[in-house]
């Protein structure tokens, strides 16, 4: 593995070792607060703490302790806030945090019927976790009774959640040994994205049918991108032979005797394609799109564009310098930067994926809609092939670049849709 990649991973592990326990404690506490707790994914982070404990980055007992202490602190805080402000606080501020009346009533009913069980097992339910301590305080549950049941519930919740993450980490280790560390990492991230999508949509009903298609594309491109990274850093890469064969084939095509003149026109065409559809050109196109969306007040499209394009290209630069893969020595157009992933492919994947998302919904004819999508996919392929034809990239460079572009564009769409759903509630626009 490239030394820069190793260095980055070491720093990430050190950051987790020093700050991971504090993060787990803080999110466990905040998740139990009556308002903020409804939008904080604290449970997921606690499970991840168990996952990193299995990988040897964190200590499992300290993770359990941090989660337990954080949960108790958050619950006790919620309890005393409820005792001080009562139900008026939820009624006044709940709508700003998407707290539904049915969630409050469900928590109140459970607390009224079985106080002890509600305090213990309410922590395991994402709907009641942020309300039970507050309602216990507002309902004048005795403080000693609350402390007893809450401590029991917090310990069981912390141990069970961390244990689940630990077991998941054991499975990850087996998978990573079989398919590679980076591929397994892509699978884990994909599972987290899919779980987040399911959980968010179940609780908030933010996403529509069209968004599910975006999720599928997002997960597929994410897997292929991480598989490409695994292949590049592997000591026995699968794509290496294909990269060399394609590169040599292009080299032979460039210099076949009398036919070389004909192929020179193809070289010129590839150079023109590379020049016209460069990351800079796509950047100008993205700015024009953003300007048009601002003019028509399509703010969702503005936020998606700003999230996808500049950040995606920044990641491309970081990845290039982290992996530091050399370009082919037989380049027709001399370039001095690194090859993996292809910046042209990243920019094309980003731009044309966004074009499909922004405009496909307005095409009424199914045939024209499919043709439009196909045309955009073909544009990505043509740009990638032009870079390979010029021998400035290996085939795996453009595959990884285009997949990363598609992944980041679709991930940005889902993220902005989620944030919009949080700020606008159930009335946020759905794409069916």
Backbone torsions as a table, in degrees:
resi	resn	phi	psi	omega
1	UNK	NA	143.7	179.2
2	UNK	-58.9	141.3	-175.6
3	UNK	-62.1	-32.6	179.8
4	UNK	-66.3	-41.7	177.9
5	UNK	-61.6	-43.7	178.4
6	UNK	-60.0	-43.0	-178.8
7	UNK	-63.5	-42.7	179.2
8	UNK	-62.4	-44.2	-179.3
9	UNK	-66.4	-36.1	177.6
10	UNK	-64.5	-42.8	178.7
11	UNK	-64.4	-39.2	178.6
12	UNK	-63.4	-40.6	178.6
13	UNK	-66.2	-40.1	178.3
14	UNK	-63.8	-39.3	178.2
15	UNK	-62.4	-41.6	178.1
16	UNK	-66.0	-41.0	-178.5
17	UNK	-63.4	-37.7	-176.1
18	UNK	-86.7	-34.6	-175.5
19	UNK	-112.2	-6.5	-175.0
20	UNK	-63.2	-43.0	-178.0
21	UNK	-65.8	-41.4	177.8
22	UNK	-63.0	-42.1	179.4
23	UNK	-61.4	-45.2	-179.7
24	UNK	-61.7	-44.1	179.8
25	UNK	-63.9	-42.7	-176.8
26	UNK	-66.3	-48.5	-177.7
27	UNK	-68.6	-30.6	176.2
28	UNK	-65.2	-37.2	178.9
29	UNK	-72.5	-46.8	-176.0
30	UNK	-65.7	-34.7	-178.5
31	UNK	-63.9	-22.1	-178.8
32	UNK	-89.1	-4.9	-179.4
33	UNK	-76.5	147.2	-169.8
34	UNK	-64.2	-28.2	-178.9
35	UNK	-106.2	-55.8	-177.4
36	UNK	-65.1	-29.9	-176.4
37	UNK	-60.8	-23.2	-177.8
38	UNK	-74.3	-13.4	-178.0
39	UNK	-122.6	5.9	-178.7
40	UNK	-102.4	124.1	-179.5
41	UNK	-83.8	54.2	-175.3
42	UNK	-63.7	-38.5	-178.3
43	UNK	-61.3	-41.6	178.9
44	UNK	-61.4	-40.9	-179.1
45	UNK	-68.1	-36.7	176.5
46	UNK	-64.1	-42.9	176.8
47	UNK	-61.3	-40.8	176.7
48	UNK	-63.0	-32.2	176.0
49	UNK	-60.3	-42.6	175.5
50	UNK	-64.8	-36.4	177.6
51	UNK	-61.2	-47.5	-179.4
52	UNK	-70.8	-25.7	175.0
53	UNK	-66.4	-39.7	178.0
54	UNK	-65.8	-30.4	178.3
55	UNK	-79.6	-4.6	177.3
56	UNK	88.4	6.2	-178.5
57	UNK	-82.4	-38.4	179.5
58	UNK	-118.0	162.6	175.8
59	UNK	-91.7	124.3	-173.1
60	UNK	-62.5	-34.8	-179.1
61	UNK	-71.9	-36.4	176.9
62	UNK	-70.3	-33.6	176.1
63	UNK	-64.2	-45.7	178.1
64	UNK	-61.4	-41.9	179.8
65	UNK	-63.9	-45.4	-179.2
66	UNK	-62.8	-42.4	179.8
67	UNK	-66.1	-40.8	-179.7
68	UNK	-66.1	-49.0	-179.3
69	UNK	-62.0	-44.1	179.3
70	UNK	-61.9	-41.9	-179.6
71	UNK	-64.2	-43.6	-179.6
72	UNK	-65.2	-43.9	179.4
73	UNK	-60.4	-44.4	179.7
74	UNK	-64.3	-42.6	-179.4
75	UNK	-65.7	-43.9	-179.4
76	UNK	-65.0	-39.9	176.7
77	UNK	-60.4	-46.7	178.0
78	UNK	-60.5	-38.3	179.8
79	UNK	-61.0	-49.7	-177.2
80	UNK	-73.7	-29.6	173.7
81	UNK	-65.0	-41.7	177.6
82	UNK	-63.4	-39.3	179.3
83	UNK	-67.2	-33.5	-176.9
84	UNK	-80.6	-43.2	-171.2
85	UNK	-108.1	-21.1	177.7
86	UNK	67.8	-164.2	-175.1
87	UNK	-68.6	-20.7	-178.8
88	UNK	-57.5	-33.8	-179.0
89	UNK	-65.7	-45.3	178.7
90	UNK	-65.2	-39.1	-179.2
91	UNK	-66.0	-38.5	-176.4
92	UNK	-77.2	-40.3	-171.5
93	UNK	-110.2	-12.2	-174.4
94	UNK	-57.6	-38.2	-176.3
95	UNK	-64.7	-25.5	179.1
96	UNK	-75.2	-16.7	-179.5
97	UNK	-115.1	18.8	176.6
98	UNK	59.4	31.8	177.0
99	UNK	-83.4	120.4	-176.3
100	UNK	-90.7	148.2	179.5
101	UNK	-60.0	-36.3	-178.5
102	UNK	-65.4	-33.2	177.5
103	UNK	-66.9	-43.2	179.8
104	UNK	-63.7	-44.8	-179.0
105	UNK	-65.2	-36.5	178.8
106	UNK	-64.7	-43.5	179.3
107	UNK	-66.4	-40.1	179.5
108	UNK	-64.0	-42.8	-179.7
109	UNK	-63.2	-43.3	179.2
110	UNK	-64.0	-41.2	-179.6
111	UNK	-67.0	-36.5	-178.6
112	UNK	-70.1	-40.7	-176.5
113	UNK	-74.2	-48.7	-174.7
114	UNK	-138.0	88.3	-174.0
115	UNK	-59.2	-52.4	-177.4
116	UNK	-62.1	-48.9	179.6
117	UNK	-63.1	-38.2	-179.5
118	UNK	-64.1	-40.9	179.6
119	UNK	-67.8	-41.1	-178.6
120	UNK	-71.4	-54.9	-172.8
121	UNK	-87.5	-12.4	175.4
122	UNK	-63.2	-25.2	178.4
123	UNK	-69.0	-23.3	-178.2
124	UNK	-85.9	-9.6	-179.8
125	UNK	-103.3	118.9	-178.1
126	UNK	-62.2	-21.8	-179.9
127	UNK	-75.9	-41.7	-174.8
128	UNK	-97.1	-11.5	-174.0
129	UNK	-55.3	-40.6	-175.5
130	UNK	-87.8	-5.4	-174.8
131	UNK	-110.6	-33.8	-173.5
132	UNK	-56.7	-51.0	179.8
133	UNK	-59.9	-42.0	179.5
134	UNK	-62.2	-46.4	-179.0
135	UNK	-68.4	-31.0	176.1
136	UNK	-64.2	-41.4	177.1
137	UNK	-68.1	-42.3	-179.8
138	UNK	-68.0	-27.6	-178.3
139	UNK	-93.2	10.5	175.2
140	UNK	63.3	35.2	170.9
141	UNK	-66.5	137.5	-177.0
142	UNK	-60.8	137.9	-172.9
143	UNK	-63.0	-38.3	180.0
144	UNK	-67.8	-37.5	176.7
145	UNK	-64.3	-41.3	178.8
146	UNK	-64.3	-46.5	-179.8
147	UNK	-57.2	-43.7	-177.4
148	UNK	-62.7	-55.7	-176.5
149	UNK	-68.3	-36.3	-179.1
150	UNK	-67.6	-39.2	178.1
151	UNK	-62.7	-42.4	178.1
152	UNK	-62.4	-47.9	-179.6
153	UNK	-62.9	-40.7	-178.9
154	UNK	-65.7	-41.3	179.7
155	UNK	-65.6	-47.0	179.9
156	UNK	-61.7	-43.6	-179.5
157	UNK	-62.3	-45.9	-177.9
158	UNK	-65.6	-47.8	-179.3
159	UNK	-63.2	-44.2	-179.4
160	UNK	-65.6	-42.4	-178.1
161	UNK	-68.3	-45.8	178.9
162	UNK	-64.7	-39.6	177.5
163	UNK	-61.6	-39.5	178.0
164	UNK	-62.7	-42.4	177.4
165	UNK	-65.3	-36.2	179.2
166	UNK	-64.7	-43.4	177.7
167	UNK	-63.8	-41.3	177.3
168	UNK	-62.0	-37.7	178.2
169	UNK	-64.6	-34.9	176.9
170	UNK	-64.4	-41.5	176.9
171	UNK	-64.3	-39.3	178.5
172	UNK	-60.3	-42.1	-179.1
173	UNK	-61.0	-41.0	178.6
174	UNK	-66.2	-44.0	-179.9
175	UNK	-65.4	-43.0	-179.1
176	UNK	-61.5	-37.0	178.1
177	UNK	-66.2	-33.2	-176.6
178	UNK	-83.3	-42.3	-173.1
179	UNK	-115.7	-2.8	177.8
180	UNK	107.1	150.5	-173.8
181	UNK	-67.5	-43.5	-176.6
182	UNK	-74.0	-36.9	176.1
183	UNK	-63.0	-43.4	177.2
184	UNK	-63.3	-36.6	177.2
185	UNK	-62.4	-41.2	176.9
186	UNK	-63.0	-39.3	178.5
187	UNK	-63.8	-42.7	-179.8
188	UNK	-63.9	-46.3	179.0
189	UNK	-61.5	-41.3	178.2
190	UNK	-61.4	-41.8	178.0
191	UNK	-64.0	-39.2	178.6
192	UNK	-64.9	-42.2	178.5
193	UNK	-63.5	-44.3	-179.7
194	UNK	-65.0	-41.7	178.8
195	UNK	-64.7	-43.7	179.0
196	UNK	-60.3	-42.0	179.1
197	UNK	-60.6	-47.0	-178.6
198	UNK	-64.4	-46.6	-177.0
199	UNK	-65.0	-45.1	-179.2
200	UNK	-62.7	-44.7	-177.0
201	UNK	-70.1	-31.0	178.1
202	UNK	-68.8	-38.6	-176.6
203	UNK	-85.8	-37.2	-171.0
204	UNK	-110.9	-19.5	-178.1
205	UNK	55.9	47.8	-176.0
206	UNK	-87.4	-42.4	-171.3
207	UNK	-89.3	151.4	177.0
208	UNK	-111.7	-174.8	-177.5
209	UNK	-60.8	-38.8	-179.3
210	UNK	-63.8	-34.6	179.7
211	UNK	-67.7	-29.6	177.6
212	UNK	-64.3	-38.4	176.2
213	UNK	-62.0	-38.9	177.8
214	UNK	-64.0	-40.2	178.2
215	UNK	-60.4	-43.7	-180.0
216	UNK	-60.9	-45.9	178.7
217	UNK	-63.4	-40.7	179.6
218	UNK	-59.8	-47.7	-177.7
219	UNK	-68.1	-40.6	-179.9
220	UNK	-64.7	-45.5	-179.8
221	UNK	-68.4	-35.1	176.8
222	UNK	-61.6	-45.9	179.8
223	UNK	-61.8	-46.7	-178.5
224	UNK	-64.4	-34.7	178.5
225	UNK	-66.2	-47.6	179.9
226	UNK	-68.2	-31.5	174.9
227	UNK	-64.4	-36.3	177.5
228	UNK	-65.7	-41.6	177.4
229	UNK	-63.0	-44.1	178.8
230	UNK	-57.9	-40.2	-178.4
231	UNK	-67.8	-38.4	-177.4
232	UNK	-67.1	-41.4	-175.4
233	UNK	-88.2	-7.8	-177.1
234	UNK	-70.6	148.8	176.6
235	UNK	-75.2	-19.2	177.8
236	UNK	-131.8	70.5	-174.4
237	UNK	-68.1	139.6	178.7
238	UNK	-71.0	-39.3	-174.7
239	UNK	-80.8	-11.0	-173.5
240	UNK	-58.5	-46.3	-178.8
241	UNK	-64.9	-39.5	178.5
242	UNK	-66.0	-42.5	177.8
243	UNK	-57.1	-47.1	-178.1
244	UNK	-66.0	-43.8	-178.7
245	UNK	-63.4	-44.0	179.3
246	UNK	-64.9	-41.3	179.6
247	UNK	-62.5	-44.6	179.6
248	UNK	-68.0	-34.9	176.9
249	UNK	-62.7	-45.0	177.4
250	UNK	-61.1	-39.9	179.9
251	UNK	-63.3	-40.9	179.0
252	UNK	-67.7	-41.0	179.7
253	UNK	-62.1	-32.8	-178.2
254	UNK	-70.1	-22.1	-172.3
255	UNK	-131.4	38.1	179.1
256	UNK	-85.8	88.0	173.5
257	UNK	35.5	-122.1	-177.4
258	UNK	-66.4	-24.8	-178.8
259	UNK	-76.2	-9.7	-179.7
260	UNK	-61.3	-31.5	179.1
261	UNK	-63.8	-43.0	179.0
262	UNK	-64.0	-41.5	-178.4
263	UNK	-71.1	-22.3	177.1
264	UNK	-63.4	-32.8	177.5
265	UNK	-67.8	-33.6	175.6
266	UNK	-67.2	-36.4	176.7
267	UNK	-62.6	-44.6	178.0
268	UNK	-60.6	-43.0	178.8
269	UNK	-61.2	-43.2	179.4
270	UNK	-64.0	-38.7	177.7
271	UNK	-65.3	-39.7	178.6
272	UNK	-65.1	-43.7	178.3
273	UNK	-60.6	-44.5	179.6
274	UNK	-63.4	-36.0	-179.4
275	UNK	-72.6	-46.1	-176.8
276	UNK	-68.5	-43.6	-175.9
277	UNK	-103.2	53.9	177.2
278	UNK	-88.6	164.0	175.9
279	UNK	-55.7	-34.4	178.5
280	UNK	-65.3	-44.1	178.7
281	UNK	-63.2	-42.3	177.8
282	UNK	-64.8	-33.8	176.6
283	UNK	-62.6	-42.1	176.9
284	UNK	-64.3	-42.4	177.6
285	UNK	-61.2	-39.6	178.3
286	UNK	-64.7	-39.9	177.8
287	UNK	-63.7	-39.7	177.9
288	UNK	-64.8	-41.7	177.0
289	UNK	-60.9	-46.0	-179.7
290	UNK	-61.1	-42.2	177.5
291	UNK	-59.9	-42.9	178.3
292	UNK	-65.1	-39.9	179.8
293	UNK	-68.7	-37.4	176.3
294	UNK	-63.4	-41.7	-179.4
295	UNK	-63.0	-38.1	-179.3
296	UNK	-93.0	2.8	177.4
297	UNK	61.3	37.6	173.4
298	UNK	-93.7	78.0	-169.4
299	UNK	-69.2	-31.5	177.7
300	UNK	-59.2	-44.0	178.9
301	UNK	-64.6	-34.4	177.3
302	UNK	-63.1	-47.8	-178.0
303	UNK	-65.5	-38.5	178.1
304	UNK	-63.4	-45.3	-179.2
305	UNK	-62.1	-43.4	-179.3
306	UNK	-68.5	-31.6	177.8
307	UNK	-76.1	-40.3	-172.3
308	UNK	-78.2	-56.5	-165.9
309	UNK	-72.6	-59.1	-176.8
310	UNK	-63.7	-40.3	-179.0
311	UNK	-69.2	-37.9	177.8
312	UNK	-61.4	-42.9	178.3
313	UNK	-68.7	-33.4	176.3
314	UNK	-63.4	-43.6	176.6
315	UNK	-61.8	-35.9	178.1
316	UNK	-60.0	-45.4	179.1
317	UNK	-63.1	-44.1	179.8
318	UNK	-62.8	-42.0	179.5
319	UNK	-66.0	-40.9	178.2
320	UNK	-56.3	-47.9	-176.9
321	UNK	-75.7	-25.9	178.1
322	UNK	-73.4	-45.2	-176.6
323	UNK	-84.6	-33.6	173.0
324	UNK	54.0	51.6	179.5
325	UNK	-88.9	130.4	-177.6
326	UNK	-73.0	149.5	175.1
327	UNK	-78.7	163.9	175.8
328	UNK	-58.9	145.5	-177.6
329	UNK	-74.9	-17.0	-177.4
330	UNK	-99.6	37.5	179.1
331	UNK	-62.1	138.5	174.1
332	UNK	-80.4	-37.5	176.2
333	UNK	-107.8	110.0	-175.7
334	UNK	-65.6	127.9	177.5
335	UNK	-133.4	149.5	-173.0
336	UNK	-108.8	-12.2	-177.9
337	UNK	-86.0	-177.4	-176.6
338	UNK	-83.0	168.1	-168.9
339	UNK	-98.8	-33.6	-168.3
340	UNK	-108.5	127.7	-10.2
341	UNK	-84.8	166.2	-179.6
342	UNK	-66.7	123.7	178.3
343	UNK	-65.0	-38.6	176.8
344	UNK	-60.8	-42.2	-179.0
345	UNK	-68.2	-39.9	177.3
346	UNK	-60.9	-48.5	-178.3
347	UNK	-62.4	-41.5	179.4
348	UNK	-65.4	-44.2	178.6
349	UNK	-60.5	-43.1	177.5
350	UNK	-62.2	-53.9	-171.0
351	UNK	-65.5	-49.9	-174.5
352	UNK	-74.5	-27.3	173.2
353	UNK	-65.5	-42.2	177.5
354	UNK	-65.3	-38.8	178.0
355	UNK	-59.5	-44.4	178.7
356	UNK	-60.9	-44.7	-178.3
357	UNK	-65.8	-43.3	-174.5
358	UNK	-69.5	-35.1	-167.1
359	UNK	-117.0	-16.0	-177.8
360	UNK	-61.4	-35.8	-175.8
361	UNK	-63.0	-21.0	-177.6
362	UNK	-89.6	-5.3	179.1
363	UNK	-91.8	113.4	-173.7
364	UNK	-77.8	-36.8	-177.4
365	UNK	-74.1	124.5	177.8
366	UNK	-58.6	-37.7	-179.5
367	UNK	-65.8	-46.6	179.0
368	UNK	-65.6	-35.1	179.1
369	UNK	-63.9	-45.0	179.0
370	UNK	-66.1	-38.1	177.6
371	UNK	-64.1	-39.9	179.6
372	UNK	-63.2	-45.2	178.5
373	UNK	-62.8	-45.0	179.5
374	UNK	-60.8	-41.1	-179.9
375	UNK	-61.5	-40.8	179.1
376	UNK	-68.8	-39.1	176.6
377	UNK	-63.0	-42.8	179.4
378	UNK	-63.3	-34.9	177.2
379	UNK	-62.7	-41.6	176.9
380	UNK	-61.8	-44.3	-178.9
381	UNK	-64.1	-43.2	-179.4
382	UNK	-61.7	-44.2	179.3
383	UNK	-63.6	-41.7	178.3
384	UNK	-63.7	-44.1	180.0
385	UNK	-65.4	-34.0	177.6
386	UNK	-62.2	-41.2	179.2
387	UNK	-67.6	-38.0	177.6
388	UNK	-69.1	-39.1	-179.2
389	UNK	-63.0	-32.1	178.1
390	UNK	-82.1	0.3	-179.3
391	UNK	58.7	26.4	176.4
392	UNK	-92.3	-8.9	177.5
393	UNK	-141.8	150.9	166.8
394	UNK	-77.9	158.7	179.7
395	UNK	-58.0	-40.4	-179.0
396	UNK	-66.4	-25.1	177.1
397	UNK	-63.4	-45.3	-176.3
398	UNK	-76.6	-31.8	175.9
399	UNK	-63.8	-48.4	179.6
400	UNK	-63.2	-42.6	-178.7
401	UNK	-63.4	-46.3	-179.4
402	UNK	-66.2	-39.1	179.2
403	UNK	-66.4	-39.1	177.4
404	UNK	-65.8	-41.5	178.2
405	UNK	-59.3	-45.7	179.5
406	UNK	-64.7	-44.0	179.4
407	UNK	-60.4	-49.1	-174.8
408	UNK	-67.6	-34.7	177.6
409	UNK	-64.5	-47.7	-178.8
410	UNK	-69.1	-37.0	177.0
411	UNK	-64.3	-39.0	177.8
412	UNK	-64.7	-39.4	178.2
413	UNK	-61.2	-48.7	-178.6
414	UNK	-65.3	-38.3	-179.7
415	UNK	-65.3	-45.8	179.9
416	UNK	-66.3	-38.3	176.9
417	UNK	-60.8	-39.2	179.6
418	UNK	-66.1	-48.0	180.0
419	UNK	-61.5	-40.6	177.9
420	UNK	-62.4	-39.5	179.0
421	UNK	-65.2	-36.6	178.0
422	UNK	-66.8	-39.4	-175.8
423	UNK	-80.4	-27.8	-178.0
424	UNK	-107.9	-8.5	179.1
425	UNK	75.6	-155.4	-174.3
426	UNK	-67.8	-17.2	-178.4
427	UNK	-81.5	2.6	178.8
428	UNK	-60.8	149.8	-176.2
429	UNK	-63.5	136.0	173.8
430	UNK	-109.5	146.3	174.6
431	UNK	-108.1	109.6	-175.1
432	UNK	-93.8	NA	NA
